[in-house]
Amino acid sequence: MSLLYWHLDPHGVQMYAHADRGLQWVRQSCKCPACGHTWQAVAPRGSAGIECPKCHEVDLSFVWKER
């Protein structure tokens, strides 16, 4: 069960929801420091928090920005 509010789209991309759809979105590859799983995710720029979809390791200090 995930701790943060996200879902996988039909292509397997992790999508983080946000009420304000006017925000700019960031898409990036992610790698879990705990289990090494890699995945694609999309989230609103400036939002915080990321969760591994495999082991559910959470980093609440992670801030979504262009890298």
C-alpha positions as CSV (number, residue, x, y, z in Angstrom):
1,M,0.0,0.0,0.0
2,S,1.4,3.4,-0.9
3,L,1.8,6.2,1.6
4,L,1.7,9.1,-0.9
5,Y,-1.1,9.8,-3.3
6,W,0.0,8.4,-6.7
7,H,-1.1,5.9,-9.4
8,L,0.4,4.2,-12.4
9,D,-0.9,5.3,-15.8
10,P,-1.6,2.8,-18.6
11,H,2.1,3.0,-19.7
12,G,3.4,2.2,-16.2
13,V,4.4,5.8,-15.4
14,Q,4.0,6.8,-11.7
15,M,1.7,9.9,-11.6
16,Y,1.5,12.1,-8.5
17,A,-1.9,13.8,-8.2
18,H,-2.3,17.5,-7.3
19,A,-5.5,19.5,-7.0
20,D,-4.1,22.5,-9.0
21,R,-3.7,21.3,-12.5
22,G,-2.3,24.7,-13.5
23,L,1.2,23.8,-12.1
24,Q,4.0,22.8,-14.4
25,W,4.8,19.1,-14.3
26,V,8.2,17.4,-14.1
27,R,8.9,14.0,-15.7
28,Q,12.0,12.1,-14.7
29,S,13.6,8.7,-14.1
30,C,13.9,7.8,-10.4
31,K,16.0,5.2,-8.6
32,C,15.2,4.0,-5.1
33,P,18.2,4.2,-2.8
34,A,16.9,1.3,-0.7
35,C,16.1,-1.4,-3.2
36,G,17.7,0.0,-6.5
37,H,14.4,-0.1,-8.4
38,T,14.2,2.4,-11.3
39,W,11.0,3.9,-12.7
40,Q,9.5,6.9,-14.5
41,A,7.5,9.4,-12.6
42,V,5.5,12.6,-13.2
43,A,4.7,15.2,-10.5
44,P,3.9,18.9,-10.1
45,R,7.1,21.0,-10.0
46,G,7.7,22.2,-6.4
47,S,5.7,19.4,-4.8
48,A,7.5,17.3,-2.1
49,G,7.7,13.6,-1.5
50,I,8.6,10.5,-3.5
51,E,7.8,6.8,-3.0
52,C,9.3,3.7,-4.6
53,P,6.5,1.8,-6.2
54,K,8.3,-1.5,-5.5
55,C,9.4,-1.4,-1.9
56,H,7.4,1.8,-0.8
57,E,10.5,3.5,0.6
58,V,9.4,7.2,1.1
59,D,11.5,10.3,1.0
60,L,9.4,13.3,2.2
61,S,12.3,15.7,1.8
62,F,12.5,15.1,-2.0
63,V,11.4,18.2,-4.0
64,W,10.3,17.8,-7.6
65,K,12.2,20.2,-9.9
66,E,14.0,20.1,-13.2
67,R,17.3,18.1,-12.7
